[in-house]
Amino acid sequence: MGATDSNVLLEAWAGPCQGVPPFDRVELDHFEPALEAAMAAALDEADAVARNADPPTFENTIVALERSGRLLDRVLPVFEVWRSNLSTPAFREIERRMAPRLAEFETRITQNADLFARIRAVHEGGEIESLGPDRQRLARLVHDRFARNGAALTGNARERYAAIERRLAELYTRFSNNVLGDEERYVHYLGPDQLGGLPASFVAAAAAAAAERGRDGEYAVTNTRSSMDPFLTFSGERALREQVWRTYYSRGDNRDDHDNNAVIAEILALRHERSRLLGYSGYAAWRLEDRMAGTPERVDDLLTAVWPAALARVDEEVADMQAIADAAGDGIRIAPWDYRYYAEKVRAARYDLDSDAVRQYLQLDKLREAMFFVAGEIFDFRFSPVAPGSVPVFHDDVGVWEVTHGGTGRAVGLWYLDPFARAGKESGAWATTYRGRDVLDGERIVLAANNANFVPGPPGAAVLVSWDDARTLFHEFGHALHYLSSRVAYPTLNGALRDYVEFHSQLLERWLLTDAVIDNYLVHHETGAPMPAALIARIRNASRFNQGFATTEYLASALVDMRYHTTDPAGIDPPAFERTVLAELGMPEEIVMRHRGPHFGHVFSGEGYAAGYYGYMWADVLTADAAEAFAAAPGGFYDKELASTLVSLLFEPQNAVDPAEAYRAFRGRDADIGALMRDRGFI
């Protein structure tokens, strides 16, 4: 950009709902100057707080700091959209350059000694006792964020900490780009004679994916879970199943320029060193200190309590699958690339349940309507599509809805949905916000987004998804509802602890199997007929089917994550370490970790779930317990009184209330692990 060129990222957001991101006007060369300008502005604002000559108070220090960085709050979400949804080689080069500069910026904020002195004075001063509970919690959270991120370090330790932060930022970017590179590089193209067993909907989507890549007449199996999973479930071509399986599970582990094993080793070493600088025994001890779990030992207690039951169930599942293979004369021994295929045959034999038959009733558009219905019943939210062109989007696939509160008409925000896979988009599904709620300068309403990687079919055809994908859609929408329901006053109080935040989304999955959703939204994509009662009964009967596989592949990843971060990583060889840990755990040879280390983005593309992947199960203890409360309520899952209590105690407060206290207020007691074991059929 020239010195006189305007930069849309530095402009105030215009348009409806207090302004929206100008996605349609952003160009790549806007990012670097905008990020540099926004970081400089945020540093100046933080310095102004630090230099204030007045005695430190909650208002002139904590609240003033909460007000800082508003420009960066606008630039970073757009940058993240390009990173997650629209990545290109040119953008990745920008990201590579900016990652260490962003890390250095964060360190300059937290290592501002004068600023931290004021924060500490408020945290330890007498004024704190006169503040309300949410303000007391805010002051503590801000203080602890600084203290836990090197604010008190001096001299060489301070400099080394900053260097580690810069290097980790580079490594996280390299890790995620390596995975994305392997997902883009490896695509399996099939001919018409290699489609045996595959559902018509998958074949149509695979044909469209191949045509998009200039391979008309062929069928593409892309290197993402949404494509891999149904292929392994239905393809009768065992050799092809093995190829697709190996390609997917070797992402980041191909001994080439996208290999992530050396990246993992360096990340682990730097995390350990940084934790030691801060006075902790290791990374997990530091990471868990401010989580619900508190210590690695409590995490291990939970995971190892469930592990034996999961292994026992895997033994049963493998025996059932092997019996079917033997009876068919297939002459094979169940291998990892067979698990989904023969599990589907067991499901059909035991429960008379055909996953493809279920898929015919799972239309993406109707599932979205079902989610809106649930949001209306539980949260009193109303979703209305915005007029085309009135809200800028970053891709034609993206839809936008206005969200209002039905009872009051209050504007809640906007909800964006980017549902389809494309080149340059991260695999998987996730939720995010472009703007969170606060009331610092008048109420700011929420801009929330959901992202998925469904494979679109031919133009005009219904997009059909699996039952697991439908649950994932509801799950991620639960995160969006958590964002949209926020009633907090300060930005830092938005969100939730990592081992609590999945509770809200996992709980929302439970509404997928309620009568109101099934009867009104799970209709056949061709006839419009509702799902037959007999099929519904079979789905419910099979709800605990394959829990050995689902629980074991997840737990293996969670346990390896925790072992990675409770071990001295000096000289670590990640593949060998992974094999050793799994052998010690007695990992069944028919299953692999849900996320092997070289593509474990939750853990190695950043720090959100590092030493924290256990959080899904920690939250699921709460989920199973809360689900039992709804099942016992007079109105079931649509009980108005219980729903109102859920929203007011567990969704609206975000992180303004300690989650353990919030859950006790909701349930009258702590959650019971027995509910989890009952829910998974392990008791």
C-alpha positions in Angstrom: 0.0 0.0 0.0 1.1 3.5 -0.7 1.4 6.0 2.2 -1.7 7.9 1.0 -3.9 4.8 0.3 -6.9 4.3 2.6 -7.0 1.1 4.6 -10.5 -0.2 5.2 -9.4 -2.2 8.2 -8.6 1.0 10.1 -12.0 2.5 9.5 -14.8 2.3 12.0 -17.3 -0.5 11.0 -20.3 0.8 9.2 -23.7 -0.7 8.4 -26.4 -2.4 10.5 -26.1 -3.8 14.1 -23.7 -1.0 15.2 -21.4 -1.8 12.3 -20.1 -5.0 10.7 -16.7 -6.1 9.3 -16.1 -4.8 5.8 -15.2 -8.3 4.5 -16.1 -7.4 0.9 -13.5 -4.6 0.7 -10.5 -6.2 2.4 -7.4 -6.9 0.3 -4.3 -8.8 1.4 -2.0 -5.7 1.5 -4.3 -4.1 4.1 -3.4 -6.6 6.8 0.2 -5.7 7.7 -0.2 -1.9 8.0 -3.5 -2.3 9.8 -2.1 -4.7 12.3 1.0 -2.5 12.9 -1.2 0.6 13.4 -3.7 -1.2 15.7 -0.9 -2.6 17.8 0.8 0.8 18.1 -2.6 2.3 19.1 -3.1 -0.4 21.7 0.4 0.1 23.2 -0.2 3.8 23.4 -3.5 3.3 25.2 -1.9 0.8 27.6 1.0 3.2 28.3 -1.5 6.0 29.0 -3.1 3.8 31.7 0.3 3.0 33.1 1.4 6.6 33.2 -1.7 7.9 34.9 -0.5 10.1 37.8 -3.6 9.5 39.8 -3.6 6.7 42.4 -4.7 3.4 40.8 -8.4 2.6 41.0 -10.7 0.0 39.5 -12.0 2.6 37.0 -8.8 4.3 36.0 -6.8 1.1 35.7 -8.9 -2.1 35.2 -11.8 -0.5 33.3 -9.4 1.8 31.3 -7.4 -1.2 30.2 -10.6 -2.9 29.2 -11.4 0.0 26.9 -8.0 -0.2 25.2 -7.2 -2.0 22.0 -10.6 -1.4 20.3 -9.0 -0.9 16.9 -7.1 -4.2 17.2 -10.3 -5.8 18.3 -11.7 -4.9 14.8 -8.6 -5.9 12.8 -7.8 -9.2 14.4 -11.2 -11.0 13.7 -10.9 -10.1 10.0 -7.3 -11.4 10.0 -8.5 -14.6 11.6 -11.1 -15.1 8.9 -8.5 -15.0 6.2 -6.3 -17.4 8.3 -9.1 -19.9 8.9 -11.5 -19.6 6.0 -9.6 -18.0 3.0 -5.9 -18.9 3.4 -3.6 -18.7 0.4 0.1 -19.0 0.0 0.3 -15.2 -0.2 -1.7 -14.8 3.0 0.4 -17.5 4.8 3.5 -15.4 4.1 1.9 -12.4 5.7 0.9 -14.6 8.6 4.4 -15.9 8.9 5.8 -12.4 9.2 3.1 -11.1 11.5 2.9 -14.0 14.0 6.1 -13.1 16.0 5.2 -9.4 15.9 1.8 -10.1 17.4 3.4 -12.2 20.1 5.9 -9.4 20.8 3.1 -7.0 21.1 1.3 -9.2 23.7 4.5 -9.5 25.6 5.1 -5.7 25.7 1.7 -5.3 27.2 2.1 -7.9 29.9 5.6 -6.9 30.7 4.8 -3.3 31.2 6.0 -3.0 34.8 4.3 0.3 35.5 1.0 -1.1 34.2 1.3 -4.3 36.2 2.1 -2.3 39.3 -1.2 -0.4 39.0 -3.1 -3.6 38.3 -1.6 -5.3 41.4 -2.3 -2.2 43.5 -6.0 -2.5 42.6 -6.1 -6.2 43.1 -4.5 -6.0 46.5 -6.0 -2.7 47.6 -8.9 -1.9 49.9 -11.2 -0.7 47.1 -11.6 -4.3 45.9 -13.8 -5.2 48.9 -16.4 -2.6 47.9 -16.8 -3.8 44.4 -19.5 -6.2 43.2 -18.7 -9.8 42.6 -18.3 -9.4 38.8 -15.9 -6.5 39.3 -13.9 -8.4 41.9 -13.6 -11.3 39.5 -12.6 -9.0 36.7 -9.8 -7.4 38.7 -8.5 -10.9 39.7 -8.7 -12.2 36.2 -6.8 -9.3 34.8 -4.1 -9.5 37.5 -3.7 -13.2 37.1 -3.5 -12.9 33.3 -0.5 -10.6 33.7 1.1 -12.5 36.5 0.8 -15.8 34.7 2.3 -14.4 31.5 5.6 -13.0 32.8 4.7 -9.6 34.2 6.8 -10.1 37.3 9.9 -11.4 35.5 13.1 -9.3 35.4 16.4 -9.2 33.6 17.5 -12.2 31.5 14.4 -14.2 32.4 12.2 -11.4 31.1 14.1 -11.2 27.8 14.1 -15.0 27.4 10.3 -15.1 28.0 9.7 -12.6 25.2 12.0 -14.6 22.9 10.1 -17.8 23.6 6.8 -16.1 22.9 8.0 -14.9 19.5 9.3 -18.3 18.5 6.2 -20.1 19.7 4.1 -17.8 17.5 6.2 -18.7 14.5 5.9 -22.4 15.3 2.1 -22.4 15.8 1.7 -20.7 12.4 4.0 -23.2 10.7 2.2 -26.1 12.3 -1.2 -25.1 11.2 0.0 -24.2 7.7 1.7 -27.6 7.3 -1.5 -29.4 8.2 -3.5 -27.2 5.8 -0.8 -27.9 3.1 -1.3 -31.6 3.5 -5.1 -31.3 3.4 -4.8 -29.4 0.1 -2.1 -31.5 -1.4 -3.5 -35.0 -1.0 -6.8 -35.7 -2.7 -7.9 -39.2 -3.9 -9.6 -39.3 -7.3 -11.8 -42.3 -8.0 -13.1 -43.7 -11.2 -16.7 -44.9 -11.8 -15.6 -48.5 -11.0 -14.4 -47.5 -7.5 -17.6 -46.3 -6.0 -19.0 -49.6 -4.6 -21.0 -49.2 -1.5 -20.9 -45.4 -1.5 -24.3 -43.6 -1.1 -25.6 -41.6 -4.0 -25.4 -38.3 -2.0 -21.7 -38.9 -1.3 -21.0 -39.8 -5.0 -22.7 -36.6 -6.1 -20.7 -34.5 -3.6 -17.5 -36.2 -4.7 -18.2 -35.6 -8.3 -18.8 -31.9 -7.6 -15.5 -31.7 -5.6 -13.6 -33.3 -8.5 -15.2 -30.9 -11.0 -14.3 -28.0 -8.8 -10.7 -29.2 -9.1 -10.8 -29.5 -12.9 -11.3 -33.3 -12.9 -14.7 -33.8 -14.5 -15.8 -37.4 -14.7 -13.9 -38.4 -11.6 -14.8 -38.4 -7.9 -12.7 -36.6 -5.2 -12.2 -37.9 -1.7 -10.7 -34.8 0.0 -8.3 -35.1 3.0 -10.8 -33.8 5.6 -12.9 -35.6 8.2 -16.2 -34.7 6.5 -15.0 -36.6 3.4 -12.9 -39.3 5.0 -15.4 -40.5 7.5 -18.3 -41.4 5.2 -15.9 -42.9 2.7 -14.5 -45.3 5.4 -18.0 -46.1 6.6 -19.4 -47.1 3.2 -16.8 -47.9 0.7 -16.5 -51.6 -0.1 -13.0 -51.2 -1.6 -10.8 -52.2 1.3 -7.5 -51.2 -0.4 -9.0 -47.7 -1.1 -10.2 -47.5 2.5 -6.6 -48.1 3.7 -5.2 -45.4 1.3 -7.7 -42.8 2.4 -7.2 -43.7 6.1 -3.4 -43.5 5.8 -3.5 -40.2 4.0 -5.8 -38.6 6.6 -4.0 -39.9 9.6 -0.5 -39.1 8.3 -1.2 -35.3 7.8 1.8 -33.5 9.0 3.8 -36.8 9.3 5.1 -37.5 5.8 8.8 -36.7 6.2 8.6 -33.8 3.8 8.4 -30.0 3.9 5.1 -30.2 5.7 6.3 -32.6 8.4 5.4 -31.4 11.9 7.4 -33.7 14.2 10.3 -31.3 14.7 7.9 -28.5 15.2 6.1 -30.4 18.0 9.4 -31.2 19.7 10.5 -27.5 19.7 7.0 -26.3 20.9 7.1 -28.8 23.8 10.6 -27.7 24.8 9.8 -24.0 24.7 6.6 -24.4 26.6 8.4 -26.4 29.3 11.2 -23.8 29.5 8.7 -20.9 29.7 6.8 -22.7 32.5 10.0 -23.2 34.5 10.8 -19.5 34.1 7.4 -18.7 35.7 8.1 -21.0 38.6 6.0 -24.1 37.7 7.1 -27.7 37.5 5.9 -27.9 33.9 3.5 -26.7 31.3 0.4 -28.7 32.5 0.8 -27.4 36.1 0.9 -23.8 34.7 -1.9 -24.3 32.2 -4.4 -26.0 34.6 -3.9 -23.7 37.6 -6.8 -21.4 36.5 -9.0 -24.1 35.0 -11.8 -26.0 36.7 -9.6 -29.1 37.0 -6.9 -27.3 38.8 -4.2 -29.9 38.5 -2.9 -32.6 36.1 -3.7 -35.2 38.8 -7.4 -34.4 38.8 -7.5 -34.6 35.0 -5.7 -38.0 35.1 -8.2 -39.2 37.7 -11.1 -38.5 35.4 -9.6 -39.8 32.2 -8.3 -43.0 33.8 -11.6 -43.7 35.5 -13.3 -43.9 32.1 -10.5 -45.5 30.1 -10.9 -49.2 31.3 -14.6 -49.1 30.5 -14.0 -47.7 27.1 -11.4 -50.4 26.3 -13.7 -53.1 27.4 -16.4 -51.8 25.1 -13.9 -51.7 22.2 -13.2 -55.4 22.8 -16.9 -56.2 22.4 -17.2 -54.0 19.3 -14.2 -55.6 17.6 -15.5 -59.1 18.4 -18.9 -58.2 16.9 -17.3 -56.8 13.7 -14.9 -59.7 13.3 -17.8 -62.1 13.5 -19.6 -60.3 10.7 -16.4 -60.3 8.6 -15.8 -64.0 9.2 -19.4 -64.9 8.5 -19.1 -63.1 5.1 -15.9 -64.9 4.3 -14.0 -61.7 4.0 -10.8 -63.3 5.2 -9.6 -60.2 7.0 -8.6 -59.2 10.5 -10.2 -55.9 11.6 -7.8 -53.0 11.0 -8.2 -49.3 11.7 -9.5 -48.6 8.2 -12.1 -51.4 8.7 -13.6 -50.1 12.0 -16.1 -47.7 10.6 -17.1 -50.0 7.7 -17.8 -53.1 9.8 -19.3 -51.0 12.7 -21.9 -49.9 10.1 -22.6 -53.5 9.3 -23.0 -54.3 13.0 -25.3 -51.3 13.4 -27.5 -52.5 10.5 -27.6 -56.1 11.9 -28.2 -55.3 15.5 -30.4 -52.2 15.3 -31.7 -52.5 11.7 -30.2 -49.0 11.3 -28.7 -47.9 8.0 -26.7 -44.7 8.4 -27.4 -43.7 4.8 -31.2 -44.1 5.4 -30.9 -41.7 8.3 -28.9 -39.3 6.1 -31.9 -38.9 3.8 -33.6 -37.0 6.6 -30.7 -34.8 7.6 -30.8 -31.8 5.3 -28.4 -29.0 6.2 -31.1 -26.3 5.7 -33.7 -28.1 7.8 -31.2 -28.7 10.5 -30.4 -25.0 10.6 -34.2 -24.3 11.0 -34.2 -26.8 13.8 -31.4 -25.0 15.6 -33.4 -21.7 15.3 -36.4 -23.5 16.7 -34.4 -24.7 19.7 -32.9 -21.3 20.2 -36.4 -19.8 20.3 -37.7 -22.3 22.8 -34.8 -22.2 25.2 -33.3 -18.7 24.7 -36.3 -16.8 23.3 -34.1 -15.8 20.3 -35.4 -15.1 16.9 -33.3 -15.5 13.7 -34.3 -13.5 10.6 -32.2 -13.6 7.4 -30.8 -10.3 6.4 -31.4 -8.9 3.0 -28.8 -10.0 0.5 -26.0 -7.5 0.1 -26.9 -5.6 3.3 -24.2 -7.2 5.3 -20.8 -7.8 3.7 -19.6 -11.4 3.6 -16.2 -12.9 2.8 -17.5 -15.7 0.5 -20.7 -16.3 -1.4 -21.3 -19.4 0.7 -21.8 -17.3 3.9 -25.3 -16.5 5.1 -26.2 -13.9 7.8 -29.1 -13.8 10.2 -30.2 -11.0 12.6 -30.8 -12.2 16.1 -33.4 -10.6 18.4 -34.9 -11.4 21.7 -38.5 -12.5 21.2 -39.9 -11.3 24.5 -38.4 -7.8 24.5 -37.5 -7.2 20.8 -34.0 -6.4 22.1 -31.3 -6.6 19.4 -28.9 -9.4 20.3 -26.6 -9.4 17.2 -25.9 -11.2 14.0 -25.1 -14.8 13.3 -22.9 -15.8 10.3 -22.7 -19.3 8.8 -20.0 -20.5 6.5 -21.0 -24.2 6.0 -18.9 -25.6 3.1 -15.4 -26.9 2.6 -13.1 -25.1 0.1 -9.4 -24.8 -0.7 -7.7 -22.6 1.9 -10.2 -23.4 4.7 -9.2 -25.2 7.8 -10.9 -28.6 8.2 -13.3 -29.3 11.0 -16.0 -27.1 12.6 -15.6 -24.1 14.9 -17.4 -21.1 16.3 -16.0 -17.6 16.8 -17.0 -14.0 17.4 -16.2 -10.9 15.4 -17.4 -8.8 18.3 -18.3 -9.7 21.8 -20.7 -8.0 24.2 -19.9 -5.3 26.7 -21.4 -2.1 28.0 -18.3 0.1 28.4 -19.4 2.8 26.0 -23.0 1.8 25.5 -24.1 -1.8 24.9 -22.2 -3.5 22.1 -24.1 -6.4 20.6 -22.6 -9.6 19.4 -21.4 -10.8 16.0 -21.1 -14.6 16.2 -20.1 -17.1 13.5 -20.2 -20.8 12.9 -18.0 -22.6 10.4 -18.1 -26.1 9.0 -16.7 -28.2 6.1 -19.7 -29.9 4.6 -19.3 -31.1 1.0 -21.9 -29.4 -1.2 -23.6 -31.5 -3.9 -24.7 -30.4 -7.3 -26.4 -27.0 -7.6 -29.9 -27.1 -6.2 -29.5 -30.5 -4.5 -30.1 -30.8 -0.8 -26.9 -31.1 1.3 -27.3 -34.3 3.3 -25.1 -34.9 6.4 -24.4 -37.8 8.7 -25.9 -38.1 12.2 -22.5 -37.3 13.7 -22.2 -34.2 11.5 -25.7 -33.1 12.5 -24.6 -33.4 16.2 -21.5 -31.3 15.4 -23.7 -28.7 13.8 -25.8 -28.4 17.0 -22.6 -28.5 19.1 -21.0 -25.5 17.4 -24.3 -23.6 17.4 -24.2 -24.1 21.2 -21.0 -22.1 21.2 -22.7 -19.4 19.2 -25.7 -19.3 21.5 -23.2 -18.9 24.4 -21.7 -15.9 22.8 -25.1 -14.4 21.8 -26.5 -14.9 25.3 -23.8 -12.9 27.0 -25.0 -10.3 29.5 -21.6 -9.2 30.9 -20.3 -5.7 31.2 -16.6 -6.1 30.5 -14.8 -7.8 27.5 -12.6 -10.0 29.7 -15.7 -11.6 31.3 -16.9 -13.0 27.9 -16.1 -16.6 27.2 -15.5 -19.4 29.8 -12.7 -21.5 31.2 -11.5 -24.0 28.5 -12.7 -27.1 30.5 -16.1 -25.5 31.0 -16.8 -23.8 27.7 -17.6 -27.1 25.9 -20.4 -27.8 28.4 -22.7 -25.3 26.7 -22.1 -26.7 23.2 -22.2 -30.4 24.2 -25.5 -29.8 26.1 -27.1 -28.3 23.0 -26.5 -31.5 21.1 -29.1 -33.2 23.2 -31.9 -31.2 21.5 -31.2 -32.9 18.2 -32.9 -36.1 19.4 -36.0 -34.4 20.9 -39.4 -35.1 19.5 -40.1 -31.5 18.5 -37.0 -31.5 16.3 -37.5 -34.9 14.9 -41.1 -34.5 14.1 -40.8 -31.1 12.4 -37.4 -30.8 10.9 -36.0 -34.3 10.1 -38.0 -34.8 6.9 -37.0 -36.7 3.8 -35.2 -34.6 1.3 -37.3 -35.8 -1.7 -40.7 -36.6 -0.3 -40.9 -34.2 2.7 -42.2 -37.1 4.7 -41.3 -37.0 8.4 -38.9 -39.6 9.7 -40.8 -42.8 10.4 -41.4 -43.7 14.0 -39.7 -47.1 13.6 -36.5 -45.3 12.3 -36.6 -42.9 15.2 -36.9 -45.8 17.6 -33.9 -47.5 16.0 -31.8 -44.3 16.3 -32.6 -44.0 20.0 -31.9 -47.7 20.6 -28.5 -47.3 18.9 -27.6 -44.0 20.7 -25.0 -45.7 22.7 -23.7 -47.8 19.9 -20.0 -47.6 19.1 -19.2 -45.7 22.3 -16.1 -47.8 22.7 -14.6 -46.4 19.5 -15.8 -42.8 20.1 -14.6 -42.7 23.7 -11.3 -44.5 23.1 -10.1 -42.4 20.1 -10.9 -39.2 22.1 -9.4 -40.4 25.4 -6.2 -41.5 23.7 -5.7 -38.0 22.3 -6.5 -36.4 25.7 -4.2 -38.7 27.6 -1.3 -38.2 25.1 -1.8 -34.5 25.3 -1.5 -34.6 29.1 1.5 -36.9 28.9 3.2 -34.5 26.4 2.8 -31.7 28.9 3.8 -33.5 32.2 7.0 -34.9 30.8 10.4 -33.3 30.5 10.5 -32.9 26.7 14.3 -32.8 26.4 15.3 -34.8 23.3 11.7 -36.0 22.7 10.9 -37.9 19.5 7.2 -37.2 19.1 6.3 -40.3 17.1 8.2 -42.6 19.4 6.8 -40.9 22.5 3.2 -41.3 21.1 3.8 -45.0 20.4 5.2 -45.6 23.9 2.4 -43.8 25.7 -0.3 -45.7 23.7 1.4 -49.0 24.4 1.5 -48.3 28.1 -2.1 -47.4 28.0 -3.0 -50.6 26.2 -4.4 -48.8 23.1 -6.3 -51.3 20.9 -4.5 -51.8 17.6 -7.8 -51.4 15.7 -8.1 -47.7 16.7 -5.9 -44.6 16.5 -6.0 -41.3 18.3 -8.7 -39.0 17.0 -5.9 -36.4 16.5 -2.4 -37.7 16.1 0.3 -35.3 17.2 1.4 -34.1 13.8 -2.1 -32.7 13.0 -3.3 -32.1 16.5 -4.3 -28.5 15.8 -6.1 -28.1 19.1 -2.8 -28.6 20.9 0.0 -27.4 18.6 -1.5 -24.7 16.4 -1.9 -22.5 19.5 -2.4 -22.9 23.2 -6.2 -23.0 23.5 -6.4 -26.7 24.1 -2.8 -27.5 25.0 -2.8 -29.6 28.1 -6.6 -29.0 27.8 -8.0 -31.5 25.3 -9.4 -33.3 28.4 -11.8 -30.4 28.6 -14.4 -32.1 26.4 -14.8 -34.9 28.8 -14.6 -32.7 31.9 -17.4 -30.7 30.4 -19.3 -33.8 29.4 -19.6 -34.8 33.1 -21.5 -31.5 33.5 -23.4 -32.2 30.2 -24.6 -35.7 31.2 -25.6 -34.5 34.6 -27.5 -31.5 33.3 -29.2 -33.7 30.7 -30.5 -35.9 33.5 -32.0 -32.8 35.1 -33.9 -31.9 31.8 -35.0 -35.5 31.3 -36.6 -35.5 34.8 -38.2 -32.0 34.5 -42.0 -31.8 34.0 -41.6 -30.3 30.5 -38.6 -32.4 29.6 -36.0 -30.7 27.4 -38.4 -27.8 26.7 -39.3 -27.2 30.4 -39.6 -23.4 30.5 -38.6 -23.0 34.2 -35.5 -25.1 33.9 -34.5 -23.6 30.5 -34.8 -20.1 32.1 -32.6 -21.1 35.0 -30.0 -22.7 32.6 -29.7 -19.5 30.5 -29.6 -17.1 33.5 -27.1 -19.1 35.5 -24.9 -20.9 33.0 -25.1 -19.0 29.7 -25.6 -15.3 30.4 -22.9 -14.9 33.1 -20.1 -16.2 30.9 -16.9 -15.9 33.0 -18.3 -13.4 35.5 -19.0 -16.2 37.9 -16.8 -19.1 38.9 -18.2 -22.1 36.8 -18.2 -24.5 39.8 -20.3 -22.1 41.8 -22.6 -21.4 38.8 -23.2 -25.1 38.2 -23.9 -25.7 41.9 -26.4 -22.9 41.8 -28.1 -24.6 38.8 -28.1 -28.1 40.0 -28.0 -27.7 43.8 -24.8 -29.8 43.9 -21.7 -30.7 42.0 -22.0 -32.8 38.8 -21.9 -36.6 39.2 -19.5 -38.6 37.1 -22.0 -41.5 37.4 -24.2 -39.5 34.9 -21.4 -39.7 32.3 -20.9 -43.4 32.8 -24.7 -44.0 32.5 -24.9 -41.8 29.5 -22.3 -43.8 27.6 -23.7 -47.1 28.6 -20.6 -48.0 30.7 -22.8 -48.9 33.8 
